[in-house]
Amino acid sequence: MAALTQTNTPSRHVLGDYVVRHYDLSGNNGDTFTPEQVGVAFLTITPTTAIAVGATVTNDVITFVTAGAWAARVAVFSRRG
């Protein structure tokens, strides 16, 4: 399992109580990503490859669950960041 880094400079938006950052990521099943945010509430994943991508969040570390290699734009919503 690899620790991922984004390939873009994440854009930051504030929506009410949430801060949203968009990350361009690619990886494989079990890879992890620690965003520049604290208190991750939820995320949305928009794959840019033809594969389903799921994720779990534990202590602000995102672990991706897939059937193989993937690439996606990930929007992370948090209370601070």
N, C-alpha and C positions, 0 to 999 in steps of 0.2 A: 504494500500500500504506500503510495507516494503522497507527499504533501504538495498540493498544487499552488501555483501562483497565477494571478490573472495576467492576460496578455494585453490589457488595456489600462488606461488611467480611469478608475471607476468614477462615474458621474454621481453626484450626491443631490438628492431631492428631499424636501421636507413636506410630508403630507399629514396634516393634523399632528397627532402624537407620535407619528412614525418618521424615521429617517430611512430612505431607500437608497441603496447603492447598486449599480449594475456592473457585473463582472463578466468578462468573456473568459471561459474556462474550457479545458479539454483534459481528458484523463481516461481512466479505466475503472472497473468495478473495485470498490473499496478505497479509492483515493479520498483524501481529506483536504479540506480547505478551511482556513481560519480567516474570516473577513476582518476588515478594519472597523468592526462594529462590536458593541457590547449589548447583551440582552436581546439576542436574535429571537424575534417573535414568530416569523414564518418566512418562506421564500417561494418564489416561482421560478420554474426552470423551463426555458424555451430551447429545445434542442435545435442545433443547426446541422445535425446529421440524422440519418433515418434510424433512430434508436430511442427507446423509452428510457428516461432517466428519473430515478427516484432518489430520495435523500433522507437521512436522519440528522437531527441536531442534538448534540450533547455538549453542554458547557461552551456554547458559541463555536463549536467545531462541527462543520458539516461533513458528513460521510456520504459519498455518492454510491448508489446501488444501481447497477446496470448489467446487461448481458455481455458487454464488451466495451470496446473503445467508443468514446463519445466526445462531442463538442457541444457547447450550449452557452446561452446568455442567461445568467442567473441574477435575479433581482432579490436582494436580501433586505427584509424589513426588520428594523430594530427600534428600541426606545432611545438609544444613544448611539452616536457614530457620525 
